[in-house]
Each structure stands twice: as structure tokens, then as C-alpha cells.
Amino acid sequence: MSTVSANTLTDARNQALLLTGAAGALGRVLRLPLGRLCGGGQSYAALRLSDRAALAQPAGPHEEVSPCDLADRTAMEALLQGVAAVVHLGGVAVESPFEPICEANIRGVFHLYEAARLAGTRRIVLASSNHTSGCYEQGQPIGPADLPRPDGYYGVSKLFAEQMAQLYWDRYGIESVCLRLGTVAAEPQDRRALSTWLSFGDLERLVLAALSAKDVGCLTAYGVSANPARWWSEAGWEQLGYRPQDSAEAWRELVQQLGPPADSPMARLQGGSFLGLGPFERQP
């Protein structure tokens, strides 16, 4: 690794924590707990909130609102100035045609990491996805070290992001935690979620652990609650200090019959409903 000098704790307390995708579903969940880390002698001076969309709530104490398009390189360089760490949720969040995914999830991630290098940002917590491995069979145990098998353009874009994270750690010493998030929801909605559900509470615990863990380098871990039926390994959890407290099992009787037809790829492969989206290109 090519090292850079890390910011001291005192420096971080004079800098911001950036939350991209702050107006989205996960951004709204994390805004309050991340805000508790900011101001008043906490870990960061302020929580900088960024999205293309308008925020549902105006800026509160120790919050800054900085709208930005991930595809705008100059704007991203300005956004990262004075930022010690990033929780990156921004971008296209579902399977879609390639072009918007390319602009936000591929070009935008390059802009994020290059802006972080120029600004001296020391850590990025990156929302990757279980869709990097969505073409494995349901029920097959896998972990971050297994060969990626993306289920669409979205999954491919998240693999690109993970490799950018590795490059900027190896070359420039920017630490990253790439979280392959499962089904983040208030409660599980179908049979697949008995294995893939990540509660809001466990999402908060996971992201806060990824921000505070020491010497993570470039670490990839699956983000899932303590579901007995989960397919994904706990690799990386101990290093992060992540201990999930919720389980989908309490909903089993309600949701175990809910799902796509048994002969569908959506029922057979881990990517679930994403396997039913596309192709998006015009047919000959």
C-alpha cells in the first residue's frame, strides 16, 4: 500500500462527515444517527447532506445541505472539501438501463474517490449490494471471498465501486468499508427476506461500526441481520465490531408463502426480484 498521513482525531473534529443519497430511503434512516456523531465535541464538526433531490426535512443543528450530482466532477471536488469521512449511499439503487447506472454508479464513484484523494478524506463507507452475487443459488452459503456473480448492471456497478475502493486503498491509503447490503426494510416482506433482511436498527449498527472500526484497510462485508436462514457469511463482522440484534424469523409464518413462482429465476437465485428486470435494450 502507498500510505498517506492519516488525519488526527482533532482534525476530524474540525471536518465534516458527508452523507450522499441523503434524501433516499436509507439516507433518511441514517441521517439522525449520523447526526449524533457531529458537533459539540463529537467525532465530526458537521453532517454534510448531499443529494440531487430535495431533503424532506430542513437542515438542523450541525447539518449542512449541499446538493450535488455525482456525475459532475467539479461539483464533487467541491463537495468533498473539508470532509473527513463519507457514508456513500448516492446513485441508482435498482436495476435499470445501463446509461443512468453508468453516470451515477460508475462515473460518480470515480468522481467520489478522486475528490476524496484530492481533499485528504480518510475513510469511505460504501453501500455496495448483495446483487454483486445475485446469480448464486438461493440457500448456497457464500462470503466476500467467493467469485462475484452479479445479477444485472446494478450489481456490476457495485463491483466496479468495490474495485475502485481497493485501488484507492492500495495506491493512496484511503480506507473503505464496502457493505454488501441485503434487503433493508422495516420488516421482511417475502420468503427471500427471511434470509436477506437487514433491519433499520442493524443497518445503523453496521454503518456506525464501519465508520469507527480501526485499521479496516479495504474491507468488504455482507450487511444482514441475525437471520437463522441467512446465506451470507459473517466475514468482516468481527473486525468491524458489528453485532446484529434483529432477526427475520419472527415473521416466518407471515411471509414464508410469499414470493415469485417456484420455477422462476427470481425464486431460484439469490438476487430475487432483480432477476425479473430487463433486458432494457431494444430488440432487433
N, C-alpha and C positions, 0 to 999 in steps of 0.2 A: 504494500500500500504506500502511495505517496502521501505523506502526512501534511496536515496544516495545523497551526496552533489553534487549540480549542478556546472558545470564549470562556471566561471565568463565570462563576455564578453571579458575581457582582455585575458583569457585563450584561448577562441575560436579564437581570432585574431592571436594566435600563433599556431593554429592547422589547419588541412585540412578539406575541405568538399569533401566527397567521392561520385562520381557518378559511380555506377555499370551499366553494359549494355551500356557503353558509345559509343560503335561502332554501336549500333542498331538504328532503325528509330527514336525512341523517344529520345534516348541519343544524337543523332545529333541535334535534335531540341533544347534540353535544355542546351547543352554544353556552348553556348555563354552567355545566360542569367545567368547561374550559375557562369560562369567565372567572371561576373561583381561583384560578391559578394566577390571576392578573391583578396588578395594583396593590397598593397598601403593603409593600414589602414582600409580596408573593414572588413566585418564580419569574414572572414577566411583568413588564410595565403596563401593557395593554393587550387586549384581544382585538386583532385586526380582522374584520369580517369582510369577505370578498365573494362576489357572485355577479353574474350578468343580470340576474333577476333582482327585483326589489325585495328587501327583507320584510317579514311580517311585522316585526317589532322595531321601533327606532333604537338607535344606539343608547346604551345605558352607561353607567359609570365604568370607566376603564375600558370602554369599547370604542373602536374606530371603524367606520364604514368606508370601504374602498372598492367600489365596483370595478371589475376588470374582466376582460375577455382573455381566456387562456391562449387564444391564437394570436394575440397582439404582443409581440416580443418586447417592444419598447415599454408598453404598459406593465408587463410582468416584471421587467427590471426595476421599474419604479416601485411596484407593489412590494417587492422583497427588501427594499432598503430599510434597514433598522429592524429586521426580523431575525430572531434567534432560532426559531423552530417553526415548523409548518405541520398542520394536520390537513392533508390534501384529499378532499372529497369531491373537488370540482371535476366536471366533464360529463360526457354522455354516460348515463347509468344503466342503459338497457341495450339489448341487441338492436341494431338499426342498420341502414345502409352505411357503406364504408366511409363516404366522404365526411359526414359530421363527426364520426368517430375519429377519423384521421386528424381533423382540425383540433378537436378538444383533447383527445386522449393520447395522441401520438405527438403531434406538433406542440400541443400545450404542455405535455410532460417535459419535452426538451426545453421549452422556454422556462419552465419552473426550475429545473435543475441548473440550467445555465445562469439564470438570475440568482439562484441560491449561491452558486460558486462566486459570482461577482460581488454579492452582498456579504459573504462570510457567514451565511447561515449554517448552523452546525448539525441540525437534525431535521429529517422529514419523516413523518408518519404517513404512509401512502396507503390509501384504500385500494387494494388490489381486489381480487374476486375469486370465489370458488369456480367461476366459469373458465379459469385457466386450465381446469382439469375436468370439465363437464362431460367429456366423452368416455370417462371410465364408467363401468357398470355400477349401478346402484348396489350397495352392500359391499363393494370391494374396498378394503381399508387402504388408504393412501396417505402420504405425507408430503411435505415440501420438497423432499429429495427425489420424489418419483418424477418420471418423464412427464412434462406437460402434455395435456390433450385438450386444447381449447375447443369450445363448442360453437364458436362463431367469431365474428370480427371483434366484438367487445372483449372476449377472452384473449384474443391475440393482442389487442391493445394493452391489456393489463400485463401480459408477459413482456411487451416492449417496455412498459414502465418499470417492471422489476429489473430488467437488464440495464436500463438507464441508472437505476439506483445502485446496482453493482458497479457499473463503470465509474460513477461519481464518488463512490467509496474508494475503489481501488486507485483512481487517479488523483482525487482531490480531498479525500478524507471526510466527505460529507456522510454522516451516518444516516441510515434509513431502516425503518421497520415496515416491511411490506405485509399488510394484513389481508389475507385471502378471506374476505368476509363471506359468511353464509347468508341465510335468509333473515335479514334484520327486520323485525316486526314486533308489534306489541304482544302478539301471541301467534302460535303456529296456525296456519290456515289449511294445511292438507297433509297427506301421508308423508310426502317428501320432507316436509318441515320437521317431522319427528326426528329426523337425522340432521337437518341443516340449520335449524332455528338458532338465531343469536338474539337474545333479549336486549331491550334497550339498556337495562342495567348492566348486563355483561359487556355490551358494546362500550359503555362508558368506562367500565373497569379495564377493558382491553386497551383502549386508546390512552387512558391515563398511565397505564403501565408502560406502554410503548414510548411515551414521552419521557418518563422518569428513569427507566432502567439504565444501568451503567454499561458502557462499552459494548453496544449492540453491533457495531460494525454495520454490515448489511445483512439483516435477518429477515427471513420470510416465515410466517406462521399462519395457520388457518384460524379464523375467528368464528367460534361456535360455542354455544352454551354447553352445559354438562349433560347433554342428552345421552342416555344409555345406548341409543341406536345410532350414534354419530359414526360417520365413515372416516373422518379425518383425524390424523394423529395429533398428539399434544406437543409435538416437536416445537421447541422455541418457547413454550409457555413458562417453563421454569426459569429460563434466562430473563424473561420479561417480568416475572413475578405475577403472572396472570392466573387467577383462580376463579373460574366461572361459578356462579352461585345459583343459576336458574336451570330448569330442565323442561323440555317439551313433553315429558312423559305424562304430566298431569292432564294433557289434552288428548291423550291417545284415543280414548273411547269416542271423542267428538270428531276426530279428523282422520282416523285410520282408513276409512272407506272413501275418503275424498281424494280424487286425483284423476289423471287422464286415463283413457282406456289402456288395459294391460298390454296390448300389442303395439302401443305407440312408443317411439324412441323417448318421448317425454317421461314415460313410466319406467323405462329400462335403464336410461343413462342418468348420471348424477346431475347434469345440467338442467333437468326438468323442463319447465315451460320454454326456456330459451331454445330448446331443440325444435320447437314448433314455429319459430320465427325465421323468415327468409326462405329461399333466396329473394333478394330485393332487386336484382338486376333484371333488365328487360329480357324476355325470352325471344329467341330467334324466330 
